[in-house]
Amino acid sequence: MTLSWIRTAFTLLALLLGTLYGIHLFQKDGELLPLILMPVGSVTMALVVIYFSRFIRKSSLRALNIVTLGLLFGYLLAVAVSLMVNVIDDFAVHIPKDLKDLVQISIYLFCGYVGMLLTWYASDEWAVSIPFIRLVPQQNKTKDILLDLSILMDVRLIDLASSGLLDCHVILPRFVLAELLRLSEEEEEGIKERQAIELIKSLEAMPSLELRLVDHDFPELRDLHSKLVHLARLLDAQILTADPRRLHQGLHEGVRFVNIHNLSNALKPIIQGGELLPIKIQRLGKEARQGVGYLEDGSMVVVNGGAEFLGQDVKVSVLSVKHTSAGRMIFCNMIDEQAPPGEVPQENTARNYFAETK
């Protein structure tokens, strides 16, 4: 509703100004055509501006600040260059008026573009905030992290925050906190909601984390997800979530989602000793009774006792994993072959296989 009122007021203002200017031209020249064209042209221009405002929703406040400062610096540079051109015109070489106007226009266009480019290149060194300009050197490109409702109900957030990776970059929107409090009051049990509130208290108690609360809200939006996306665009931040629906969602609507499930899977050991592994024995090994198979990622699996199952799908027990420059080698035993726990293949076996892969 707020956005609709803004657009309506802007259109009416454009219509009013166009009508007044048309009346002025009519009283001045006595022609009826400007009285009709000016209001219609003003409304058309307003509608065009409103249409292109849809692209602004995908931009961040940081981008607007860069363009604004770039145009300002470019204008100041153009004024300085124009003064030099005027001095040359007055005292050295007389420049024709048409050529001088073309030179002036070119100077302003060139300096405006150069100003925006230089501001963009230096955007990593200066942080700009509104309504005043605060110039602070910025040492890294790390973005802030917004917490959504699902991540507040995941206790793994405490371990992630304790690691130090999120220090000074965590932001909790107040509308997310308000939604959490509302759910805790409406739900009869509300176990997860109360745990989330305790989790927030634990985050606030971490001095190095420096959890920040922001008051930005979007009353015209009812969906919590839409509010988070708009706030992330406004702050040029990322969203940390535990929502399974966004498990494979990276960049969406101009905002990057970081899913804690993906982080957990990425940090989980791929294969551990004693783990059962399905594998197809594809060829014979270098040593007697050894079979060799491959995982989907190309890792070689050496199976003691696997030679008897050539071409078959079997389950094996992992003994050890060896990482080399040529890749990863996994040493296993057949399940029915009782090897002593923790036994690893002899060193010469691994060397033989390395020689074969090379």
N, C-alpha and C positions, 0 to 999 in steps of 0.2 A: 504493500500500500504506500509506503514512504517513497519508493522508487517511482510509482505511478504518479504520485502528487508532484514530484520533482519534474518529471517529464511534462506533465500537463501545465505546470506553472511556467516552464521554459517555453513551451509552444505558445501559450497565451501572451507571454511577454514579447516574444518575437512578432506575433501578430499585432500587438499594440504598437510596437516601435515601427513596424512596416507601415501600418495605417497612418500613424502620425507623420511619417516622412512622406508618404504619398499625398496627404492633405497639404503638406508644405509645398511640394512640387506643383500641385494643382493650383494653389493660391498664387504661386510665383509665375508659372507659365500659362496657366489656364487650360492645360491639356488633361483630358480625362484618363488617358491610358496609364500614366504612372499611378493614379489613384486606385486602379484595379491591379496592376502588376506588382506593386510593392507589397501589399498584404499577402498575395498569393506566393510571391517569391520568398518572403520572410518565413511563412509557414513551411514551404518546401525545404528551405535551408535548415529549419529547426528539425524537421523529420529526418533529413540526411544526417545531421549531427547525432540525433538519437539512435539512428541505425548503427552508425560507426561507434557509438558508445558501447556496443556489445563487445567490441574487441578490447576495450579498456578493462573489462572484467577479468581478462586473462593476463593482465599486466600487474606488476607489483609496484608498491610505493617507491621502492628503490629505483626502478626504471624511470618513473616520473621525475624523481629528484635528479637523476643523471641528465635527463633531457633538459630540464629547467635550468640547472646550473650550466650545462653546456651552451645553451642559447644565451644565457647571461654573459658568460665569458667570451663567447663568440661575438656578441654585440659590442662589448667593450673593446675587443681587438679590432673590430670593423671600424669603430669610431676613430681609433688611433690611426689606422691605415688611411681612412678617409681624410683626416686632417693633413696627413703628409701629401696626399694627392691634391688637396686644395692649395697647399703651399706651393707645390710644383706648378699648378695651374696659374697662380697669381704672380709668381716671380720668375719662373723659368720658361716653361713652354705653355702656350695657350692651347687648351684642349677644347675642341668643339663641344657645345652643350649636349648634343645627342650622344656623342661618344663618352662624355663625362658621366652622363646618367647611366649608360650601360656599364661603365667601369664601376660606378658606385653600387649598382645592383649586384654585380658579380662579386664585389668585395664582401658585401653583407652575406650573400649566399655561401661563399667559400669559407668565411670566418665562422659562420654559424655551424657549418658542417664540421669544420676542424675543431671548434670548441666542444661539440658533443662527442667527437671521437676521443679527444684528449681526456675529457671527463670520464668517459667509459673506461679508457685504459688505466686511469688512476683511481677507479672506483674501489679497488682492493686496498688502497692506502688511506682512503678517507671515508668515514661514516657520516652520512647526512641524515638529520632528523628534522621533522616538521612539528610545530610551526616555526621553530628557530633552527639555525644551522649550527651544528656542533661538529667540529673537525677533530677527529680522534684517529690516530694511526691504528690500522688494523693489521695484525700480524698473520692471520690465516683466513682461509675461506670457509671455515666450518660454519654450517648453518644451525640455527636454533631448531629445537625439537618440540613440537606440540604433542601433548598427551591427549589421547582420545579416551572415551569411556571404557572401552574394552581392555586397554592396557592397564588401567587402574585396578582392574579385577584380576590381574595376573601377578602373582607374588614374585615371579621371576624378575619383575621390574626392580625390586630391592637389590638383588644381586647385580643387575646391570648397572644401576646407579652407584653401587658401592665400588665398581671397578674403576671409576674415574673417567670413563669415556664420555660421560654426559655432563661433566662439571661445567657450570656457568652457561649451559645451553638449553636447559629444560624450562618449558613454559606450560603452565596450566591455565587454560581459559576459565574465567569465572562462570561462563554459561555451561561448561562441562561439569563444574563443581555443583552448580545449582541443579542440574539434571540428576546428578548422583544423589544429592540430598532429597530431591523429590521422590526418586525411586525408593530410597530407604524408608521414607515415610509411608508410601503407598503399599509396598510389599509387606505381607504379614510376617514372613520370616526375615527377609532382607539380609541373609547371611553374607552374600557376596558384596552387597552394598556397604555393610558395616565393615567388612574386611578392607574394602577399598578406602574407606575413610581413615581407618587405622594406617593403611599404607601411605596415604598422603601425609599423615602426621609424621611417619617415619622419614619420608623424603624431606619434610621441612626441618627435621632434626639434624640432617646431614649438613654441616657447615660448608663443606667444599662443593656441594651440589648447587647451592644458591638457587633453589626453586623460585621461579617468578610467577606471579599471578597477573593476568592482563584483564582489563575491564572492557575491551572491545566486544561489542555485541552487534548482531544484525537482526533487529526486531522483525524486519519484513520476511525473514526466513524462519520457517518452523522446523525444518529438518536439521538435526544436530550435525550430520555429516556435511551438509552444504555450508553451515556456519564455519566448521573447521576448515574446509577448503578455501573459503573466502578469507579467513583470518591468516591461513598459511600463505596465500598470495599477497596479502597486505604486508606481512612481516618477512616475506621471502624465506619461509621456514619449511621444514619437513614435518610429517605426521608419523608418530610412533604408535603402532596399533597392534592388537592381538586378535583382530577380527578374522576368523577363518575365511570369510567371503572375500577378503582382500589379500589372501595368501600369495597369489601370483600377480598381484597388482603392483607395478612399479611406479611409473610416471602416469598420473591420471589427472586430467583437467589442469595441467600445468603445475601440479604439486606431486612431489615424490612421497610415497608411503613406504615406511620402514616397518616390516612385520617381524615381531619378535620370534615367531615360529621359524621363519627363514634364518634368522640369526642363530637360533638354537640348533637347527639342522646343519648349518655351516660349521659350527664349532664342535659338533658331535663327532667323536672318533668314527671313521668310516668302518673300520674292521678292528675287532679286538680279539685277543687270544681266547680260545675256547668257544668262539662264536661258530655256529653252524652255517655253512655257506653252500648254496646249490651251485653246481658247476657242471659243465659238460667236458669230459675228457676228449680232447681233440687230437692229441698225438702223444707219442711215447717220449719219456724224458731221457736225460743223458745217463742217469744211473739206472741200475736194475730195479724193476717193479715201479718205476716212477711214471706218472702220467702228467700231462700239461694241459691246462685249460686257460681260458681268458675271460675276464669280466667285460662288461659293456664299455668301460672306459679304457680298455686295452691292457689292463694290468695282468701280468702273468701269474698263474696259480700253479704251483708245483705240488703234486699230491703224491705222498708216499703210499704205495700200494694201489695206485690208480691205473697201472698199466693193464690190469686185468679187466678194466671197464672201458676200454677204448670205444669212443663213439656213443657212450651212454651218459645220461644225466644222473649224477649222484650227489649226495650230501657229504660234505667233508667238515672236519673240525680244524679250525685255524690254530696253528702253532705260533707263528710269528709273522711280522711284516717288516720287510727290509726296503728302505727308500734309497734309491741310487740315482745317479745322473741320467741313466737310461730309462728310469721309470720306477714303478713299485712292483716288488715281487712278494707274493704271499705263499708261505709254506704251510702245508696242511697234511693231515692224516685222514685216511678213510675212517669212518665212524666205527666199523667193526674191527679196526686195527688198534689195539690198546697200547698206545704209546705213553710213556711216563709223562705226567703233567709238566708243562713248561719246557719239554724237550725241543730243541731247535735243530735244524739240519746242520751237518758238519760244514765247516767253512769252505772246504774244497768243492762241495756241491754247489754253493752259491757262485763260486768263481767259474765253474764249468758253465753254468747257465748264462752268466754275463758274457762269457766268451761266445756262446752260441747266439745270443741276441745281437751281438756286434757283428 
